[in-house]
């Protein structure tokens, strides 16, 4: 009986072992099948994961400095949700990083996938990718070219402390008391020289950033050129003024990205006028640095607040005080300025330039003061300068039909964009103040949104500004103001953490135009054309406009 019991127990154990073995084999078969099945769909999985990684990456933290003095950034490509989650632990600011071997191998796979996609223009990846042709790669510059420039912010400008201006992504301090003049949100005391910081922060949130430079349609160089040279413009020799420029182009020239198109897909922003970077000689007495005159720079597209006559320079708007976070804010402001009753025929916010012999500002101020009933003068030379206060500036412009914009220290003025923001029709006295500059932003037909009075007519006393502006019929004034109000979204830099959705702002327009320009160069190269032809040459049209050539009317030139 006892033997019988033992046999039954062993028999049951044997069946249990067989059952477990069967289940284990079945599981192995299922796993093997899923692997085989997954292999068939491996390419689409990688592409999907890559697309997810690129389109969900967002930047918003201030940069971390590593022990080598360079900014750190996350791994360039993510192939799983967990990997993407882990990448968020890195401080995201720049978009490049030195990759370890594992990530490099991962990149090879991704590049191979992209190569396949490039060979198949009609593939789903190319057709469905919303960033195709829009990817931008940001160079991982040593921090001496950007963040270190900001460290001693009191030295950025000889005349005043710019440290407060660095607040809020370069927008400066918030306007705490709009006093019924401004809308309640997103107005700042923005300094006109902070464009490089503002643009860089916007670029960090650009929806089509890539860490794989082989995918990029354009390469952004986040060099704070204007802030850098602003420290050395007065009282420093040419070696110091040129130091960063030479170091930058030497650094760029060693990068693989440069050698692909020798810099013609690169672009950078300078928050000062081109004249500050266009020194032609080594004379100590000559102004500025040689940044824009260097051969390497002539291979790049350069965006400035005021250009010279070279064809690789493009003017983009000065920063204004308004940085909205939604298109609704823009629409509400446009409606408010459209319905505003304006009690001044024209106004001028500025100061005379007695040391400049050809300046017409003194005569303009005299005409304004002589027209007390129709002109409002905001004196920027008086104590307690109100021209640096957003409420005071916008208050004058919102109450004026026309805003006078004569040249000052240079042809262009930040005031032009402040007046447009307030729905005030700009009056220009030199074609280089706007018409030869902001061709990406303003209509070709300048009469739709502005008035032009030749400076010579003011100097010679042939024109009364009051009389000239009084002759515009009400219907034409309303039509011009409508065009000015339509320009508002294009001349503002929106909150970098938001999207305007219905509008393109100044940043969006600039990036779009740069991408178009680089794409044209690529097409020329594919056709066997020399990419250097007309890329950086002196523009005859701009040369004529800059000199007020007497034998050409403005209408003929524009």
QUIHU-V179478 format. One record per residue. N is the residue number from 1. PHI is phi in radians with two decimals (NA if undefined). Layout:
n->N phi->PHI
n->N phi->PHI
This chain:
n->1 phi->NA
n->2 phi->-1.12
n->3 phi->-1.08
n->4 phi->-1.09
n->5 phi->-1.14
n->6 phi->-1.08
n->7 phi->-1.09
n->8 phi->-1.10
n->9 phi->-1.13
n->10 phi->-1.13
n->11 phi->-1.10
n->12 phi->-1.13
n->13 phi->-1.12
n->14 phi->-1.09
n->15 phi->-1.10
n->16 phi->-1.11
n->17 phi->-1.10
n->18 phi->-1.08
n->19 phi->-1.09
n->20 phi->-1.09
n->21 phi->-1.10
n->22 phi->-1.07
n->23 phi->-1.07
n->24 phi->-1.08
n->25 phi->-1.12
n->26 phi->-1.07
n->27 phi->-1.07
n->28 phi->-1.07
n->29 phi->-1.08
n->30 phi->-1.11
n->31 phi->-1.11
n->32 phi->-1.08
n->33 phi->-1.13
n->34 phi->-1.14
n->35 phi->-1.14
n->36 phi->-1.07
n->37 phi->-1.11
n->38 phi->-1.13
n->39 phi->-1.10
n->40 phi->-1.15
n->41 phi->-1.85
n->42 phi->-1.07
n->43 phi->-1.09
n->44 phi->-1.13
n->45 phi->-1.15
n->46 phi->-1.11
n->47 phi->-1.07
n->48 phi->-1.06
n->49 phi->-1.14
n->50 phi->-1.11
n->51 phi->-1.08
n->52 phi->-1.10
n->53 phi->-1.10
n->54 phi->-1.21
n->55 phi->-1.44
n->56 phi->-1.82
n->57 phi->-1.19
n->58 phi->-2.36
n->59 phi->-2.04
n->60 phi->-2.91
n->61 phi->-1.68
n->62 phi->-1.33
n->63 phi->-1.20
n->64 phi->-1.74
n->65 phi->-1.77
n->66 phi->-1.52
n->67 phi->-1.19
n->68 phi->-1.62
n->69 phi->1.42
n->70 phi->-2.03
n->71 phi->-1.32
n->72 phi->-1.82
n->73 phi->-2.65
n->74 phi->-1.37
n->75 phi->-0.96
n->76 phi->-1.38
n->77 phi->-2.42
n->78 phi->-2.09
n->79 phi->-2.08
n->80 phi->-2.73
n->81 phi->-1.06
n->82 phi->-1.16
n->83 phi->-1.10
n->84 phi->-1.11
n->85 phi->-1.09
n->86 phi->-1.12
n->87 phi->-1.12
n->88 phi->-1.21
n->89 phi->-1.28
n->90 phi->-1.41
n->91 phi->-1.26
n->92 phi->-1.65
n->93 phi->-2.49
n->94 phi->-1.39
n->95 phi->-2.16
n->96 phi->-2.28
n->97 phi->-2.81
n->98 phi->-1.31
n->99 phi->-1.55
n->100 phi->-1.41
n->101 phi->-1.07
n->102 phi->-1.11
n->103 phi->-1.20
n->104 phi->-1.06
n->105 phi->-1.07
n->106 phi->-1.09
n->107 phi->-1.09
n->108 phi->-1.02
n->109 phi->-1.08
n->110 phi->-1.14
n->111 phi->-1.09
n->112 phi->-1.06
n->113 phi->-1.09
n->114 phi->-1.12
n->115 phi->-1.03
n->116 phi->-1.09
n->117 phi->-1.10
n->118 phi->-1.14
n->119 phi->-1.36
n->120 phi->-2.19
n->121 phi->-1.00
n->122 phi->-1.59
n->123 phi->-1.16
n->124 phi->-1.08
n->125 phi->-1.04
n->126 phi->-1.17
n->127 phi->-1.28
n->128 phi->-1.65
n->129 phi->-1.26
n->130 phi->-1.21
n->131 phi->-1.76
n->132 phi->-1.02
n->133 phi->1.44
n->134 phi->-2.15
n->135 phi->-1.11
n->136 phi->-2.21
n->137 phi->-1.85
n->138 phi->-1.81
n->139 phi->-1.08
n->140 phi->-1.56
n->141 phi->-1.23
n->142 phi->-0.98
n->143 phi->-1.14
n->144 phi->-1.14
n->145 phi->-1.55
n->146 phi->-2.49
n->147 phi->-1.15
n->148 phi->-1.18
n->149 phi->-1.07
n->150 phi->-1.44
n->151 phi->-1.05
n->152 phi->-1.71
n->153 phi->-1.15
n->154 phi->-1.23
n->155 phi->-1.67
n->156 phi->-1.21
n->157 phi->-2.45
n->158 phi->-1.19
n->159 phi->-1.72
n->160 phi->-2.73
n->161 phi->-1.39
n->162 phi->-1.71
n->163 phi->-0.99
n->164 phi->-1.06
n->165 phi->-1.20
n->166 phi->-1.42
n->167 phi->-1.11
n->168 phi->0.95
n->169 phi->1.06
n->170 phi->1.60
n->171 phi->-1.34
n->172 phi->1.55
n->173 phi->-1.12
n->174 phi->-1.22
n->175 phi->-1.33
n->176 phi->-1.44
n->177 phi->-2.24
n->178 phi->-1.21
n->179 phi->0.94
n->180 phi->1.34
n->181 phi->-1.53
n->182 phi->-1.77
n->183 phi->-1.24
n->184 phi->-1.33
n->185 phi->-2.21
n->186 phi->1.13
n->187 phi->-1.92
n->188 phi->-2.37
n->189 phi->-1.51
n->190 phi->-1.42
n->191 phi->-1.43
n->192 phi->-1.20
n->193 phi->-1.65
n->194 phi->-1.69
n->195 phi->-1.03
n->196 phi->-1.09
n->197 phi->-1.19
n->198 phi->-1.07
n->199 phi->-1.12
n->200 phi->-1.11
n->201 phi->-1.12
n->202 phi->-1.13
n->203 phi->-1.11
n->204 phi->-1.10
n->205 phi->-1.81
n->206 phi->-1.03
n->207 phi->-1.25
n->208 phi->-2.12
n->209 phi->-1.27
n->210 phi->-2.44
n->211 phi->-1.62
n->212 phi->-1.80
n->213 phi->-1.10
n->214 phi->-1.20
n->215 phi->-1.55
n->216 phi->-1.29
n->217 phi->-1.50
n->218 phi->-2.60
n->219 phi->-2.08
n->220 phi->-1.68
n->221 phi->-1.89
n->222 phi->-1.45
n->223 phi->-1.59
n->224 phi->-1.51
n->225 phi->-1.08
n->226 phi->-1.20
n->227 phi->-1.17
n->228 phi->-1.16
n->229 phi->-1.26
n->230 phi->-1.02
n->231 phi->-1.33
n->232 phi->-2.17
n->233 phi->-1.19
n->234 phi->-2.02
n->235 phi->1.49
n->236 phi->-2.12
n->237 phi->-1.34
n->238 phi->-1.17
n->239 phi->-1.08
n->240 phi->-1.23
n->241 phi->-1.12
n->242 phi->-1.66
n->243 phi->-0.95
n->244 phi->-1.14
n->245 phi->-1.09
n->246 phi->-1.15
n->247 phi->-1.11
n->248 phi->-1.12
n->249 phi->-1.17
n->250 phi->-1.14
n->251 phi->-1.14
n->252 phi->-1.08
n->253 phi->-1.11
n->254 phi->-1.55
n->255 phi->-1.48
n->256 phi->-1.09
n->257 phi->-1.08
n->258 phi->-1.18
n->259 phi->-1.23
n->260 phi->-1.15
n->261 phi->-2.30
n->262 phi->0.90
n->263 phi->1.60
n->264 phi->-1.33
n->265 phi->-1.81
n->266 phi->-1.65
n->267 phi->-2.62
n->268 phi->-2.50
n->269 phi->-2.01
n->270 phi->-2.15
n->271 phi->-1.53
n->272 phi->-2.30
n->273 phi->-1.28
n->274 phi->-1.03
n->275 phi->-0.98
n->276 phi->-1.26
n->277 phi->-2.18
n->278 phi->-2.03
n->279 phi->-1.13
n->280 phi->-1.69
n->281 phi->-2.13
n->282 phi->-1.69
n->283 phi->-1.14
n->284 phi->-1.12
n->285 phi->-1.35
n->286 phi->-1.29
n->287 phi->-1.47
n->288 phi->1.43
n->289 phi->-1.90
n->290 phi->-1.80
n->291 phi->-0.83
n->292 phi->-1.41
n->293 phi->-1.69
n->294 phi->-1.20
n->295 phi->-0.95
n->296 phi->-1.13
n->297 phi->-1.14
n->298 phi->-1.21
n->299 phi->-1.63
n->300 phi->-1.90
n->301 phi->-1.61
n->302 phi->-2.06
n->303 phi->-1.88
n->304 phi->-2.36
n->305 phi->-1.36
n->306 phi->-2.66
n->307 phi->-1.69
n->308 phi->-1.67
n->309 phi->-1.67
n->310 phi->-1.45
n->311 phi->-1.35
n->312 phi->-1.71
n->313 phi->-1.89
n->314 phi->-2.41
n->315 phi->-1.48
n->316 phi->-2.15
n->317 phi->-1.07
n->318 phi->-1.07
n->319 phi->-1.17
n->320 phi->-1.78
n->321 phi->-1.55
n->322 phi->-1.80
n->323 phi->-2.32
n->324 phi->-1.18
n->325 phi->-1.88
n->326 phi->-2.71
n->327 phi->-1.17
n->328 phi->-1.11
n->329 phi->-1.08
n->330 phi->-1.14
n->331 phi->-1.09
n->332 phi->-1.09
n->333 phi->-1.19
n->334 phi->-1.03
n->335 phi->-1.10
n->336 phi->-1.10
n->337 phi->-1.29
n->338 phi->-1.19
n->339 phi->-1.55
n->340 phi->-1.21
n->341 phi->-1.45
n->342 phi->-1.89
n->343 phi->-1.62
n->344 phi->-1.87
n->345 phi->-1.14
n->346 phi->-2.64
n->347 phi->-2.57
n->348 phi->-2.47
n->349 phi->-1.98
n->350 phi->3.01
n->351 phi->-2.44
n->352 phi->-1.22
n->353 phi->-2.18
n->354 phi->-1.09
n->355 phi->-1.41
n->356 phi->-1.81
n->357 phi->-1.09
n->358 phi->-1.63
n->359 phi->-1.27
n->360 phi->-1.76
n->361 phi->-1.09
n->362 phi->-1.01
n->363 phi->-1.19
n->364 phi->-1.14
n->365 phi->-1.09
n->366 phi->-1.09
n->367 phi->-1.14
n->368 phi->-1.15
n->369 phi->-1.14
n->370 phi->-1.35
n->371 phi->-2.00
n->372 phi->-1.02
n->373 phi->-1.37
n->374 phi->-2.14
n->375 phi->-2.12
n->376 phi->-1.98
n->377 phi->-1.91
n->378 phi->-1.80
n->379 phi->-1.38
n->380 phi->-1.57
n->381 phi->-1.77
n->382 phi->-1.23
n->383 phi->-1.12
n->384 phi->1.13
n->385 phi->-0.83
n->386 phi->-1.42
n->387 phi->-1.29
n->388 phi->-1.67
n->389 phi->-1.87
n->390 phi->-0.91
n->391 phi->-1.06
n->392 phi->-1.16
n->393 phi->-1.15
n->394 phi->-1.15
n->395 phi->-1.05
n->396 phi->-1.19
n->397 phi->-1.23
n->398 phi->-1.21
n->399 phi->-1.68
n->400 phi->-2.04
n->401 phi->-1.38
n->402 phi->-2.11
n->403 phi->-2.15
n->404 phi->-1.37
n->405 phi->-2.27
n->406 phi->-1.30
n->407 phi->-1.04
n->408 phi->-2.09
n->409 phi->-1.22
n->410 phi->-2.47
n->411 phi->-1.17
n->412 phi->-1.67
n->413 phi->-2.48
n->414 phi->-1.10
n->415 phi->-1.00
n->416 phi->-0.99
n->417 phi->-1.38
n->418 phi->-1.14
n->419 phi->-1.20
n->420 phi->-1.08
n->421 phi->-1.02
n->422 phi->-1.62
n->423 phi->1.28
n->424 phi->-1.69
n->425 phi->-1.26
n->426 phi->-1.29
n->427 phi->-2.01
n->428 phi->-1.84
n->429 phi->-2.09
n->430 phi->-2.58
n->431 phi->-1.12
n->432 phi->-1.41
n->433 phi->-1.35
n->434 phi->-2.72
n->435 phi->-1.12
n->436 phi->-1.59
n->437 phi->-1.82
n->438 phi->-1.64
n->439 phi->-1.21
n->440 phi->-1.37
n->441 phi->-2.09
n->442 phi->-1.79
n->443 phi->-1.07
n->444 phi->-1.11
n->445 phi->-1.38
n->446 phi->-1.14
n->447 phi->-1.24
n->448 phi->-1.27
n->449 phi->-2.29
n->450 phi->-2.61
n->451 phi->-2.14
n->452 phi->-2.06
n->453 phi->-2.14
n->454 phi->-1.01
n->455 phi->-1.03
n->456 phi->-1.05
n->457 phi->-1.19
n->458 phi->-1.34
n->459 phi->-1.05
n->460 phi->-1.50
n->461 phi->1.27
n->462 phi->-1.46
n->463 phi->-2.20
n->464 phi->-1.65
n->465 phi->-1.06
n->466 phi->-1.02
n->467 phi->-1.18
n->468 phi->-1.10
n->469 phi->-1.35
n->470 phi->-1.22
n->471 phi->-1.43
n->472 phi->-1.31
n->473 phi->-1.17
n->474 phi->-1.01
n->475 phi->-1.08
n->476 phi->-1.21
n->477 phi->-1.08
n->478 phi->-1.10
n->479 phi->-1.15
n->480 phi->-1.17
n->481 phi->-1.12
n->482 phi->-1.04
n->483 phi->-1.15
n->484 phi->-1.09
n->485 phi->-1.12
n->486 phi->-1.17
n->487 phi->-1.36
n->488 phi->-0.93
n->489 phi->-1.02
n->490 phi->-1.36
n->491 phi->-1.93
n->492 phi->-1.96
n->493 phi->-1.92
n->494 phi->-1.24
n->495 phi->-0.95
n->496 phi->-1.11
n->497 phi->-1.58
n->498 phi->-2.40
n->499 phi->-2.29
n->500 phi->-1.42
n->501 phi->1.10
n->502 phi->-1.48
n->503 phi->-2.26
n->504 phi->-1.73
n->505 phi->-1.66
n->506 phi->-1.05
n->507 phi->-1.11
n->508 phi->-1.04
n->509 phi->-1.10
n->510 phi->-1.05
n->511 phi->-1.12
n->512 phi->-1.04
n->513 phi->-1.21
n->514 phi->-1.12
n->515 phi->-1.06
n->516 phi->-1.11
n->517 phi->-1.14
n->518 phi->-1.15
n->519 phi->-1.09
n->520 phi->-1.11
n->521 phi->-1.10
n->522 phi->-1.07
n->523 phi->-1.10
n->524 phi->-1.12
n->525 phi->-1.12
n->526 phi->-1.09
n->527 phi->-1.44
n->528 phi->1.50
n->529 phi->-1.44
n->530 phi->-1.35
n->531 phi->-1.19
n->532 phi->-1.36
n->533 phi->-1.16
n->534 phi->1.18
n->535 phi->-1.22
n->536 phi->-2.41
n->537 phi->-2.31
n->538 phi->-1.29
n->539 phi->-1.49
n->540 phi->-1.09
n->541 phi->-1.06
n->542 phi->-1.21
n->543 phi->-1.11
n->544 phi->-1.13
n->545 phi->-1.14
n->546 phi->-1.23
n->547 phi->-1.78
n->548 phi->0.78
n->549 phi->-1.07
n->550 phi->-1.19
n->551 phi->-1.61
n->552 phi->-2.26
n->553 phi->-1.39
n->554 phi->-1.08
n->555 phi->-1.06
n->556 phi->-1.18
n->557 phi->-1.30
n->558 phi->-1.58
